């Protein structure tokens, strides 16, 4: 009997609780209204002043058209980036080209790179494990208006001796700065990976 009484009383109690309307939520006059915006734009008319450009993501390797060689002698690399971005791109390219950075001075915009232009005799020498003569080159990075210029030159004798602890310095080294520029350009243009 108690169970039957509870079973009848429970639905009766629940319907009694839900019958009344709560008046608190029916009056919306005091609520804040959104502002009314007026528009002078005609329907179908495009935006005339939006010059925003969404940069395209690069899904290919290298900087492509953002980097080019000058026709000067010796050639220089120009990157269409500010100094900071070009400095990082060059450092990444040197690592990917497996060129040994012996020193760097960011405030002066200088990388010191150990480089030896490969020849046919070097290929044979690498098979025979002969000592490779290495030379230090200075890669100078300079801001030039909206672009960054990279030039290469043979380091001075003092820079040569201080930068080569583990390699042999070739005192009769030829100036292969142009070959170095072409190698770095190739990596920057075609192979650079982020």
Buried (B, 14 or more C-beta within 10 A) or exposed (E): EEEEEEEEEEEEEEEEEEEEEEEEEEEEEEEEEEEEEEEEEEEEEEEEEEEEEEEEEEEEBBBEEBBBEEEEEEBBBBBBBEBEEBBEBBBBBBEBBEBBBBBBEEEEBBBBBBBBBBEEEBEEBEEEEEEBBBBBBBBBBBBEEEBBBBBBBBBEEEBBEBBBEEBEBBEEBEBBBEBBBBBBBBBBBEEBEE
